[in-house]
Amino acid sequence: MYIVPTPIGNLLDITYRSINILKKVDYIITENIKHTSVLLKKFSIINILLSLNACNEHKKTKKYISMLKSGNNIALVSKAGTPVINDPGYFLIKESYHQKIRVVPLPGACAAITALSASGFKTHQFCYEGFLPKTKTACEKKLSSLCHEKRTIILYESPKRLVKTMKLIKKIMGKRRKITIAKEITKKWENIQRGTIKKLLSKIKKEINWKKGEITIIINGSNPIISNVISKKVFKIFYILEKIMQKSTAIKITAKICGFNKNILYNTIIKKKLHEVD
């Protein structure tokens, strides 16, 4: 079983080894037969294409495992990029190991890693979160859990949800949080922008080209040192207000006065209180 990455835009990004494997295997399992056919035609590859997608993955896995056990060599490809990364194939790979079938991964294109390398943020530690939940409540909960993540954060997003997601990032992580947004990586319409969430949100609202294409969002990791410095500046105001009103109201007003994110301020205060109790 070969795991073969394919280009995420520019067809010339495919490796010689990938082309060689796609020519030699007995079958190619793909997420999108029509899309993969274009790639094969480009490099004069003639082979049999079989489907594996989110709808038939469980059903087809048993069939493909049987084919592998019969001695066939199979290549797994996704619509674009590295298979299994936010794409079908997990069950097939897992079952291949269970059945003692050799799994051979090839290196190649991946939007998350390509965008990360151009983000201008630290890359020695990062977390990949894929697509955020579709509902607003679940999305807010997920972003809140990532608010104090020190590692660089990688997200995928659809152009239709981009503005809404960036508004939530601004609300929860603060308008000064730095991010990089990458659109249509490796294609001629490639566009990579870096700056504060406030600046980039204002920019993409005005540019219609951000309403199309595949988007990768890279969020700079939380800096606890900066957070602590800011906290010291606002704590005094908060403590004065807390004496005359409810804590939630005091946090809201303090955040507004200091231009600070209320969610971050709330979490910082709670952590400080717990530390004082300890």
C-alpha distance (Angstrom), angle and dihedral (degrees) to the residues before:
residue distance angle dihedral
M1 . . .
Y2 3.82 . .
I3 3.81 121.4 .
V4 3.81 103.6 -150.4
P5 3.83 121.6 -171.1
T6 3.80 115.8 -147.4
P7 3.82 130.2 -160.4
I8 3.81 117.8 -73.9
G9 3.80 91.6 -147.9
N10 3.76 116.5 -32.3
L11 3.82 107.3 68.6
L12 3.80 91.0 -153.5
D13 3.81 89.1 70.8
I14 3.80 91.8 78.4
T15 3.82 114.5 109.4
Y16 3.80 126.3 -121.0
R17 3.78 89.0 -120.7
S18 3.80 92.1 53.9
I19 3.82 91.1 51.9
N20 3.80 90.4 48.6
I21 3.82 93.0 50.4
L22 3.83 93.1 46.8
K23 3.81 88.9 53.6
K24 3.80 96.3 47.5
V25 3.82 104.9 41.6
D26 3.78 120.6 94.4
Y27 3.81 94.3 -127.4
I28 3.79 139.9 10.1
I29 3.80 117.9 -143.4
T30 3.79 111.5 -156.2
E31 3.78 140.2 179.1
N32 3.82 91.4 -139.0
I33 3.82 119.5 23.7
K34 3.81 95.1 -168.2
H35 3.81 93.3 50.5
T36 3.81 93.8 46.0
S37 3.81 91.0 47.9
V38 3.81 89.0 64.0
L39 3.80 90.3 54.5
L40 3.81 93.5 47.8
K41 3.79 92.0 49.0
K42 3.82 90.9 51.1
F43 3.81 91.0 58.3
S44 3.83 97.9 33.9
I45 3.79 93.2 -112.6
I46 3.79 116.4 159.7
N47 3.79 115.3 -166.5
I48 3.79 144.2 127.3
L49 3.82 115.1 -86.3
L50 3.81 121.5 -151.2
S51 3.82 125.6 -175.6
L52 3.79 129.8 -117.0
N53 3.78 117.7 169.2
A54 3.80 140.8 146.9
C55 3.81 91.1 -83.9
N56 3.81 99.7 50.4
E57 3.81 103.0 25.4
H58 3.81 96.7 107.6
K59 3.80 93.4 43.1
K60 3.81 96.7 46.0
T61 3.82 97.7 42.7
K62 3.82 93.2 76.1
K63 3.81 91.0 50.7
Y64 3.79 94.2 49.2
I65 3.79 93.1 46.4
S66 3.81 88.5 54.4
M67 3.81 89.4 52.1
L68 3.80 91.3 50.5
K69 3.81 92.2 48.7
S70 3.80 88.3 52.5
G71 3.79 88.8 63.5
N72 3.81 101.8 -95.0
N73 3.80 120.6 141.7
I74 3.81 112.3 -136.7
A75 3.79 133.3 -170.7
L76 3.80 119.9 -150.2
V77 3.82 117.1 -151.4
S78 3.80 132.6 170.2
K79 3.80 127.5 -145.7
A80 3.81 87.8 -89.5
G81 3.78 137.0 -15.4
T82 3.80 129.2 10.8
P83 3.83 114.0 -12.6
V84 3.83 120.4 -115.4
I85 3.84 93.0 21.9
N86 3.81 97.5 116.7
D87 3.81 87.0 -29.1
P88 3.84 136.4 93.7
G89 3.80 121.1 -79.2
Y90 3.79 105.4 79.0
F91 3.81 94.9 109.5
L92 3.80 92.3 45.6
I93 3.82 92.8 51.5
K94 3.80 92.3 44.5
E95 3.82 92.2 50.3
S96 3.81 91.1 45.9
Y97 3.80 89.5 60.7
H98 3.80 90.5 45.2
Q99 3.81 89.5 53.9
K100 3.83 92.9 47.0
I101 3.81 92.2 -112.3
R102 3.80 114.3 152.8
V103 3.82 114.1 -112.9
V104 3.81 116.5 -155.2
P105 3.83 117.2 -170.1
L106 3.80 120.6 -160.4
P107 3.82 122.9 -154.1
G108 3.77 118.8 -118.4
A109 3.78 150.6 113.0
C110 3.82 121.7 -6.6
A111 3.82 122.2 166.5
A112 3.81 93.6 -149.0
I113 3.81 95.3 54.8
T114 3.81 94.2 38.8
A115 3.81 91.5 53.0
L116 3.82 91.7 43.7
S117 3.80 91.3 55.4
A118 3.82 90.1 56.1
S119 3.81 96.5 40.6
G120 3.78 98.3 93.1
F121 3.81 89.2 -133.6
K122 3.81 129.6 112.6
T123 3.79 112.1 -72.4
H124 3.81 103.3 -177.1
Q125 3.81 89.2 88.9
F126 3.79 126.6 23.4
C127 3.81 141.7 147.6
Y128 3.79 125.6 -137.8
E129 3.82 114.7 -146.6
G130 3.83 101.0 170.7
F131 3.81 114.6 -157.2
L132 3.80 118.8 -2.5
P133 3.84 119.5 -124.2
K134 3.81 114.3 -78.7
T135 3.79 98.7 -129.2
K136 3.80 118.3 78.7
T137 3.80 94.8 -128.8
A138 3.80 94.0 50.4
C139 3.80 90.9 44.1
E140 3.81 91.9 52.1
K141 3.79 90.2 48.9
K142 3.80 92.1 51.5
L143 3.82 93.4 47.0
S144 3.81 90.3 47.7
S145 3.80 89.4 54.5
L146 3.82 88.6 52.5
C147 3.80 95.5 44.6
H148 3.82 94.6 98.5
E149 3.81 96.2 32.3
K150 3.82 105.6 135.8
R151 3.80 94.4 -160.1
T152 3.80 123.0 81.9
I153 3.83 108.8 -91.9
I154 3.82 124.1 -137.6
L155 3.82 121.2 -159.9
Y156 3.79 135.8 172.8
E157 3.80 119.5 -144.1
S158 3.79 139.2 176.8
P159 3.82 117.6 -120.8
K160 3.82 90.0 -120.4
R161 3.81 91.7 60.7
L162 3.80 98.7 34.4
V163 3.82 98.5 99.3
K164 3.82 93.3 44.3
T165 3.79 91.6 49.1
M166 3.80 92.7 48.4
K167 3.80 90.2 50.5
L168 3.80 89.2 54.7
I169 3.81 91.4 47.8
K170 3.81 88.5 51.9
K171 3.80 91.9 47.9
I172 3.80 96.0 47.6
M173 3.81 104.4 30.1
G174 3.78 99.1 31.4
K175 3.80 134.5 -104.2
R176 3.81 92.6 -92.4
R177 3.82 95.1 58.2
K178 3.80 109.0 119.3
I179 3.78 119.9 -128.4
T180 3.79 140.0 169.3
I181 3.80 120.5 -143.6
A182 3.80 119.2 -163.5
K183 3.79 123.5 -167.2
E184 3.81 128.2 -167.8
I185 3.81 94.6 -9.1
T186 3.85 113.8 -150.5
K187 3.81 93.0 9.2
K188 3.80 124.4 108.1
W189 3.84 88.7 -106.4
E190 3.81 91.3 56.4
N191 3.80 111.8 147.3
I192 3.82 124.9 179.7
Q193 3.80 120.0 -177.5
R194 3.81 128.4 -179.1
G195 3.81 130.4 -171.0
T196 3.79 144.0 86.7
I197 3.79 117.7 -32.5
K198 3.80 89.5 -115.5
K199 3.81 93.4 54.2
L200 3.81 96.2 44.6
L201 3.80 93.9 44.3
S202 3.79 89.8 55.1
K203 3.81 90.0 47.7
I204 3.80 100.4 49.8
K205 3.81 92.7 46.0
K206 3.80 87.7 65.7
E207 3.81 98.3 43.2
I208 3.80 116.2 77.8
N209 3.82 93.7 -163.7
W210 3.83 89.9 74.3
K211 3.81 88.6 67.7
K212 3.81 91.3 75.2
G213 3.80 136.6 52.4
E214 3.78 136.7 32.4
I215 3.81 117.5 -51.1
T216 3.80 132.2 -153.7
I217 3.80 118.7 -169.2
I218 3.81 120.8 -159.1
I219 3.82 115.9 -167.4
N220 3.78 121.1 -162.7
G221 3.80 112.8 -119.6
S222 3.80 119.9 -103.8
N223 3.79 114.8 -89.4
P224 3.84 108.1 -144.3
I225 3.80 92.1 -169.7
I226 3.80 92.9 58.4
S227 3.81 90.9 43.6
N228 3.79 91.2 53.9
V229 3.82 92.8 49.7
I230 3.79 91.0 50.9
S231 3.79 91.2 45.4
K232 3.78 92.1 57.3
K233 3.80 89.9 55.6
V234 3.78 94.4 52.3
F235 3.81 101.9 35.3
K236 3.80 93.1 79.6
I237 3.81 92.0 55.3
F238 3.79 91.4 45.3
Y239 3.79 94.8 51.1
I240 3.81 91.3 50.9
L241 3.81 92.3 50.0
E242 3.81 93.3 43.2
K243 3.80 89.7 64.0
I244 3.81 92.6 61.6
M245 3.81 103.9 32.9
Q246 3.81 144.7 23.4
K247 3.80 117.4 -65.0
S248 3.83 94.2 -117.4
T249 3.81 91.4 52.8
A250 3.80 91.5 45.8
I251 3.81 90.4 52.7
K252 3.80 92.3 48.2
I253 3.81 93.7 50.2
T254 3.81 93.3 42.9
A255 3.78 91.2 51.1
K256 3.81 91.0 49.8
I257 3.81 93.7 48.2
C258 3.80 93.3 48.8
G259 3.80 97.6 37.1
F260 3.79 88.7 -119.6
N261 3.81 128.8 142.7
K262 3.82 109.1 -100.6
N263 3.82 94.0 -147.2
I264 3.79 92.5 54.2
L265 3.81 90.4 44.7
Y266 3.82 91.1 50.5
N267 3.82 92.6 49.7
T268 3.82 91.3 46.4
I269 3.81 92.2 51.2
I270 3.81 92.7 47.8
K271 3.83 91.2 50.2
K272 3.80 91.1 47.8
K273 3.82 91.4 50.3
L274 3.81 91.5 49.9
H275 3.80 90.6 48.3
E276 3.79 90.8 51.7
V277 3.82 90.8 50.6
D278 3.82 90.9 50.3
